[in-house]
Amino acid sequence: MTSQPSSTTLRPAVPVDAEHMHVIEEKLFGPDAWSPDQIQHELARLSIDRWYVVAEQGGELVGYGGIFLSPPDADVQTVAVVPDVQGAGVGRLLLAAVIDTAWQQKCSRIFLEVRADNAAALGLYQSAGFTKLGLRRRYYADGVDAVNMRLRRNEPTPLSEVPDVG
Ligand SMILES: CC(C)(COP(=O)(O)OP(=O)(O)OC[C@H]1O[C@@H](n2cnc3c(N)ncnc32)[C@H](O)[C@@H]1OP(=O)(O)O)[C@@H](O)C(=O)NCCC(=O)NCCS
């Protein structure tokens, strides 16, 4: 994972991105993909309590991330990067953008749920400083557990963490 996403641009999502986002959803999540209606619903709430960002390369949409904002809390809704572009830092950029927005919107804690078998997503979230809170057993339809994670504002990153000596 050494290449840099130098040609990647980020911009806030707009409702007309829904169609392209759905194509990516289907590629990545198959039967668990959000339907066009679910994506429209998310994007219809952009000025209410959602913020979505899209990543583009050469004018093509290659990923997106979204967050539900309910200060002081926020929930990561999704982070998704097309398979061809995975491993090149785009997911990290998208996640950083949604985290920044949450802090700007006066949130102090960000939560998320991720499949326990999704090593890439767990790695991404942990590298951004999210810590595991617990498991929801057999949360997903196929019996896989959900891992609940949380990031607090100003939480030390894993690299700067020191043992708690009470
Ligand atoms: C999870 C996902 C968004 C990561 O995006 P990405 O652009 O591939 O990730 P990046 O290249 O920005 O990697 C950032 C960090 O994530 C972690 N990571 C990424 N891919 C990983 C993998 N396959 N295994 C373990 N950790 C991984 C690493 O910590 C990585 O940092 P590093 O490059 O310094 O090692 C992407 O794999 C994806 O879209 N997956 C399918 C959709 C999905 O499962 N979304 C999350 C649940 S909603």
Ligand as a Chemical Component Dictionary entry (heavy atoms), coordinates in Angstrom:
data_LIG
# 
_chem_comp.id                   LIG 
_chem_comp.type                 NON-POLYMER 
_chem_comp.pdbx_formal_charge   0 
_chem_comp.three_letter_code    LIG 
# 
loop_
_chem_comp_atom.comp_id 
_chem_comp_atom.atom_id 
_chem_comp_atom.alt_atom_id 
_chem_comp_atom.type_symbol 
_chem_comp_atom.charge 
_chem_comp_atom.model_Cartn_x 
_chem_comp_atom.model_Cartn_y 
_chem_comp_atom.model_Cartn_z 
_chem_comp_atom.pdbx_ordinal 
LIG C1  C1  C 0 -12.360 -0.397 3.798 1  
LIG C2  C2  C 0 -11.976 0.455  2.584 2  
LIG C3  C3  C 0 -12.895 1.674  2.532 3  
LIG C4  C4  C 0 -10.512 0.926  2.750 4  
LIG O1  O1  O 0 -10.226 1.855  1.719 5  
LIG P1  P1  P 0 -8.797  1.870  1.000 6  
LIG O2  O2  O 0 -8.756  3.039  0.103 7  
LIG O3  O3  O 0 -8.554  0.531  0.397 8  
LIG O4  O4  O 0 -7.842  2.061  2.268 9  
LIG P2  P2  P 0 -6.479  2.890  2.310 10 
LIG O5  O5  O 0 -5.621  2.506  1.168 11 
LIG O6  O6  O 0 -6.800  4.335  2.496 12 
LIG O7  O7  O 0 -5.803  2.309  3.630 13 
LIG C5  C5  C 0 -5.801  3.038  4.846 14 
LIG C6  C6  C 0 -5.482  2.094  5.985 15 
LIG O8  O8  O 0 -6.551  1.132  6.121 16 
LIG C7  C7  C 0 -5.997  -0.124 6.508 17 
LIG N1  N1  N 0 -6.237  -1.111 5.442 18 
LIG C8  C8  C 0 -6.610  -0.886 4.164 19 
LIG N2  N2  N 0 -6.767  -2.054 3.511 20 
LIG C9  C9  C 0 -6.482  -3.023 4.404 21 
LIG C10 C10 C 0 -6.487  -4.445 4.350 22 
LIG N3  N3  N 0 -6.802  -5.090 3.222 23 
LIG N4  N4  N 0 -6.178  -5.136 5.464 24 
LIG C11 C11 C 0 -5.882  -4.505 6.622 25 
LIG N5  N5  N 0 -5.858  -3.146 6.737 26 
LIG C12 C12 C 0 -6.151  -2.434 5.641 27 
LIG C13 C13 C 0 -4.511  0.083  6.709 28 
LIG O9  O9  O 0 -4.306  0.492  8.045 29 
LIG C14 C14 C 0 -4.249  1.252  5.781 30 
LIG O10 O10 O 0 -3.125  1.990  6.150 31 
LIG P3  P3  P 0 -1.676  1.611  5.505 32 
LIG O11 O11 O 0 -1.840  1.759  4.033 33 
LIG O12 O12 O 0 -0.780  2.641  6.093 34 
LIG O13 O13 O 0 -1.394  0.223  5.917 35 
LIG C15 C15 C 0 -12.047 -0.370 1.263 36 
LIG O14 O14 O 0 -11.322 -1.561 1.426 37 
LIG C16 C16 C 0 -13.465 -0.699 0.831 38 
LIG O15 O15 O 0 -14.120 0.096  0.173 39 
LIG N6  N6  N 0 -13.927 -1.904 1.191 40 
LIG C17 C17 C 0 -15.270 -2.346 0.785 41 
LIG C18 C18 C 0 -16.347 -1.513 1.443 42 
LIG C19 C19 C 0 -16.280 -1.622 2.936 43 
LIG O16 O16 O 0 -16.133 -2.701 3.491 44 
LIG N7  N7  N 0 -16.421 -0.458 3.618 45 
LIG C20 C20 C 0 -16.332 -0.372 5.060 46 
LIG C21 C21 C 0 -17.553 -0.795 5.745 47 
LIG S1  S1  S 0 -18.855 0.344  5.553 48 
# 
loop_
_chem_comp_bond.comp_id 
_chem_comp_bond.atom_id_1 
_chem_comp_bond.atom_id_2 
_chem_comp_bond.value_order 
_chem_comp_bond.pdbx_ordinal 
LIG C1  C2  SING 1  
LIG C2  C3  SING 2  
LIG C2  C4  SING 3  
LIG C2  C15 SING 4  
LIG C4  O1  SING 5  
LIG O1  P1  SING 6  
LIG P1  O2  DOUB 7  
LIG P1  O3  SING 8  
LIG P1  O4  SING 9  
LIG O4  P2  SING 10 
LIG P2  O5  DOUB 11 
LIG P2  O6  SING 12 
LIG P2  O7  SING 13 
LIG O7  C5  SING 14 
LIG C5  C6  SING 15 
LIG C6  O8  SING 16 
LIG C6  C14 SING 17 
LIG O8  C7  SING 18 
LIG C7  N1  SING 19 
LIG C7  C13 SING 20 
LIG N1  C8  SING 21 
LIG N1  C12 SING 22 
LIG C8  N2  DOUB 23 
LIG N2  C9  SING 24 
LIG C9  C10 SING 25 
LIG C9  C12 DOUB 26 
LIG C10 N3  SING 27 
LIG C10 N4  DOUB 28 
LIG N4  C11 SING 29 
LIG C11 N5  DOUB 30 
LIG N5  C12 SING 31 
LIG C13 O9  SING 32 
LIG C13 C14 SING 33 
LIG C14 O10 SING 34 
LIG O10 P3  SING 35 
LIG P3  O11 DOUB 36 
LIG P3  O12 SING 37 
LIG P3  O13 SING 38 
LIG C15 O14 SING 39 
LIG C15 C16 SING 40 
LIG C16 O15 DOUB 41 
LIG C16 N6  SING 42 
LIG N6  C17 SING 43 
LIG C17 C18 SING 44 
LIG C18 C19 SING 45 
LIG C19 O16 DOUB 46 
LIG C19 N7  SING 47 
LIG N7  C20 SING 48 
LIG C20 C21 SING 49 
LIG C21 S1  SING 50 
# 
